[in-house]
Amino acid sequence: MSAHSAASPAASAERLPPALASGPLARMAAGTLAMAQAEMRKLRHDHLDIITRSVQPLLWLFVFGTALRNNRSLTLGTLDYRAYLAPGVMAQAAMFIAIFFGLAVIWERDVGQLQRLLATPLSRTSIVLGKAAGACVRALVQALLLLVVLALAGIGVRWTFTGILGTLAMLMLGTAAFACMSMLLAAAVKERERFMGIGQLIMMPLFFASSALYPLSVMPGWLHVIARVNPLTYEVQGLRQMLVGVGGAGEVWLDFLVVAGFFVVMLAAATRAYPKAIL
């Protein structure tokens, strides 16, 4: 970390009200903000990465979605399958960003930045939350670009303020959870090549054993059971209910609850394991 980044938590704490500046929550918030700002500065110099990552969901949407558009078991009546697919590919693209975010932890350890970061007064929770916020910013930019494409293509989604806001909130929560899971994995895996292999091994089953591509009703019994314990299923169902108007059983609160619970568990595990990443 640069001197500027290391000093940012103190500067952020000074802007808080005096009654809160010395509290543990205020220090954690200031540290998280400092880490998030550092990740955002990286993003400003990485426009090509944003563009190339945005191509993948568009391929799923317009190639895969168009190919299966007339499949009656997937179109759910008169609904355009591409509209049904959009929340799934949005969640999948965000998960792809989050899962491989742990590569940055391994790189930082290899160049010595991680050791210096852990020596700062920042709490481990602030570090993990700040890095997760960086993944969320990337996923948010990608999701906004996808929404613009959906609007230009005339694909039938519900353009309501609460629906779009809820969609982005659910996407950020899920991305943060998977980013924490990625950092947990990076603390245990020391080689980048091995991390990429394990990341693929985790990501693809999560994606295909969810409701991202097809309704739960068309799944065989054993896959339906797996999908029901897959956190990505609940993220996609919540996104689809808010963005398209169809989902699991319309219980968006349950989808938020499951994804939030998954985030809390992954955050606690990553915070505990993060110092082990330097060993």
N, C-alpha and C positions, 0 to 999 in steps of 0.2 A: 504494500500500500504506500502511496505517496504521503508526504508530510501533510499535504492539504487534506487528504482523505482521512488520515489519522486524527487530525485536529477538528474535523467536521462535527463529531459528536458533542464536543464542548461548545462549539459555536451554536449548534442547534439547541442545546440545553439552555443557553443564555436567552434565547428567544421565548422560552416557556415562562408562564407566570411564576413568580418567586415561590409561591406555595407549592408548586408542582416540580420545580426544577431539580429539587434534591431527592425526589421520590424515586423508587426503583422503576416504576412504570414509565416515568418521564425519561429516565436514563435509557431504558430499553427502547423507547420510542425514538429518542434522539440518535441512538446507535443504529437502529433500523433505518432511519431516514438517511443517515450518512452512507450506509452500505448501499441503499437503493439509489442514491444519487451517483455513487461510483459506477454502479451497473448501468445507469442511464447514460452516463458519459461514454461508456463503451459503445452503447447502442447508436449514439449519434455519429460514430465513425464507422458504422458497419451497415450501411444502407444495402449493399449487395446481398448480405446474408438475409435481410428481411425480404428482399425481392425474390431470391431463389427459394426461400422457404414458403413463400406465398403461392408458388407454382404448384406444389404438391396437392393442397386441397382443391385447387381448381381442376386438376387432372381427375381427381376422384369425382368431383361434382359433374363435370361436363363430358368425360369419357365413360367412366363407370356408370354414372347416373343416367346418362342418355341411353347407354346400351340396355339397361334394365328398366327403362321408363315405362314400357308396356307390360311388364310382369304384373299380373293382377294380384298376386299374393303379397306384393311389396308396395303397390301404389295406394293401398288403403282407400278404395273407392275412387273418388274423383281427384284425390290429392296427387299433385305432380311428385313423382318419386324424387326428383332433384330437391324439392322443398323438404321432403322427409329426410333426405340424406344430408342436407346442409348442416344441421346441428351436429351430426355424427362426425363429419369431416372437420368441422371447426374444433371439436373436442379432441379429435385424433391429432390434428396439426399442433394444437397447444401441448398435448401430452408428449409429442415428439420433441418439442423444444425443451420441456421440463425434464424428461428422462435423461437427455444427454447434457443437461446443465452441470451434472457432476463432473464432466470432463474438465471443466474450468477449475474445480477443486484439485484434481490430480495435477493439472498444469501448474497451478499456483504452488503446490507442494514441491514440484520438480525444480522450479526456479527460485524457491525460497520465500515467496511472498506469503504463503500460508503461515509459516513460522512467525514472521513479523506481525501478521494480522492477529494471531492468537496471543501475542505478547502485549497487545494494546489493551486499554481498559474496557473495550467493548465486551459486553456479555456474549456468551455463545449463542443465546437465543436471538440477540440483535443481528449477529453475523448471519445466522441461518435465515432469519426473516428477511434481511436485506437482500440476500442472494435470491431468495424465492421471489421477492418483489421485482428483481431484475428479469426473471423468467416471465413474470406476469406482464411486465411492460411489453416484452417481445410478443407474447401471445395476444395482448390487447391490440397492438398495431396490426398484427396479422388478421385478427378477427374483424377489425374495422375495414380493412381492405376487402375481405371476403363479403362483408355486408354491402359495400359499395358495388361489387360485382353482381351480387344478387339483385340489387335494385336496378342496375343497368340492364340485366338480362330479363327482367320482368318475372322472376321466379316468385311464386306466391307465398310470401311470408307475412306475418302480421307486424305492420310497422306502427306499433304503439310505443309510447315513451316508457311505460312501465315494463313492457315486454322486452325491449332492447336493453334497458338498464338492468333488469333482472338477469337477462342472458349474459351480459358482460360480467356481472357480479358472480354468477355461478361459474363462468369460465375462469375467472381469476382465482376463485377458491379452489377449483380442481387443479389448476396449473400450479398453484402454490403447494398443494398437497403432493403432487407428483415430483415437483422440484425438491421438496424435502426428502422424499423417498430416494431420489437420485443422489442427493448428498449423503444419505445414509449408506447407500451402496458404494459411493466413492470412498468413504471412510474405511471400508473393508477391502476394496479392490485397489491395488497399487499400480497396475499397468493399464495404460489407456486402451490398448488393444483388447485386453480381457474385459475391461469395462464396456466397451462397445458391443462385444459379443453377448454379454449378460444383459445389457440394456435392450438389445434386439429380442433376446429370449423372453424378457419381461413384457416388452411393449406389444409385440404382435399377438400373443394370447389374450392380453387385456383388451386389445382392439377387436379381435374377431369373436371373442366370447363376451360380447356386450351387444347392446341394441343399436350400435352405431350404423350398421349397414342394413339390418333387417329387424322386423318386429320380434319380440320374444315368442309370440304365438307360433311362428314357423320353425322354432328350434326343436330338436329332439329333447327328450326329457333330461338326459344327463347334461346337455349343454345349457338347458334352461336353469338347472340348479346352479351351475357355475356362474352364469350371468347374474343370478340373483345375489351373489356374494361379491360381485365385481363392482368396485366403486365407480368405474367408468360408466357402467350401465345407468346408475342413478344420476350422474352428471349429465349424460346424454338425454335421459328422460326429462330432466328438468329443463334443459335447453330447448328440447323439442316442444314441450308443453308451452313454454313462454314465447317461443319464436314462431311456431307453426300452429299450435293449438291442439296437438295430439301428443300423447305420451304414454306413460304407464297407466295409472288410474287417475290422473289429474291431481295427484298429491304432491305438489311442488314443495310444500313445507317438509315432507319426508325426504325428498331428494336433497334439499339443502341441509337437512339434519345429518344425513348419512355422509355427504361430502365434507361437511364441517367436522364431523367426528373423525373421519379419515385424516383430515388435515391436522387436527390436534394430536392424534397418535403419531403421525409421521414427524411433526415438528418436535415433539418430545423426544422421539427416538433419535432424530438427526442431531438435536442439541446435545444429547448425551454422548453420541458417537463421534461428533465432529473433531474434538481434540485428538482422537486416535488416528486421524488422517495423516498426521505428521510422522507417525511411527513407522 
